[in-house]
């Protein structure tokens, strides 16, 4: 099964009359005349690997669902007056919520019963549905995340106001374009029967039966035309998005630095130059990029092996099933982190648990206590039994504004 590399792979020679046997170069979509065709059931530990690839995405997907729900709850409470950047973040979060559930949590449950996937109880219809939803939402997420980085830079570099971002053309570009591209890309694949079990943990763009493109004993029944081209287009799109995010974040930090540098002319002689905003923007830009890069890194590697028709090592497949579903967790961390740092700076005597509970607006009861041991026990008791309506938290209950990237 592609996605798994056996230490002692079973090698099958090509049929007689194949170009390799006639001494001709291999076809373009082959990387060699003899290839290792890995059979899931021939591995000594295939059951353990199959279980890991089926269960790990469910765990990561569950955590991502929680993280995405926290972001949506925070956005929903102020939806009447949210800026365009927050609306784009809502698109990203909703798309990730669908991916976390349909692709990661359901994982191999949607695969056809005759597939080698562990706990496969689905059929062709459920597999196609999972692949269709996953591809649409993945493209929306990738494009929206990229567009958001561009929007952050434009708003700083060109001083865009909220009034300008309400223009119909601008809202269409930043909110509607990703949906149109995603539907336009994913819909033809549904009619071309290209959504099949990918060999890792979900249904995606793949041939059926699995490995029919490299195993001469198998005849492809579904997804017979242009699978590699569609996979390549999706992979190149993700790489382009990665490049745009790097450029946008770099330009954003550069613009913030230039603005702070211009303010140096107003400093008195001997007065210290301040670069606090540049440092905050830099670290938030790094977090923003790492959220995208870390969750997509296993995809880059796996896609490279897949496009080359080479079995992916087991370690890469396990890493792919573990890290990729965690995007919602990483995204929620980057989303709430500036607010947490602001609260922590304002109340340094508070514990980390207390600060996170206030930022996330989650009542943790007795866990939300101060970390300063010098506070008298009776005051600690008051803090533990209080809520945000108490006079003790009048300052803390004020709305914290999201720090720009």
PyMOL commands that set and color helices and strands:
alter all, ss='L'
color gray80, all
select helices_A, chain A and resi 40-42+46-76+79-81+84-105+107-110+124-157+162-165+168-191+227-266+276-307+314-346+352-360+365-367+377-384+391-393
alter helices_A, ss='H'
color red, helices_A
select strands_A, chain A and resi 11-12+35-36+195-197+203-205
alter strands_A, ss='S'
color yellow, strands_A
deselect
rebuild
show_as cartoon
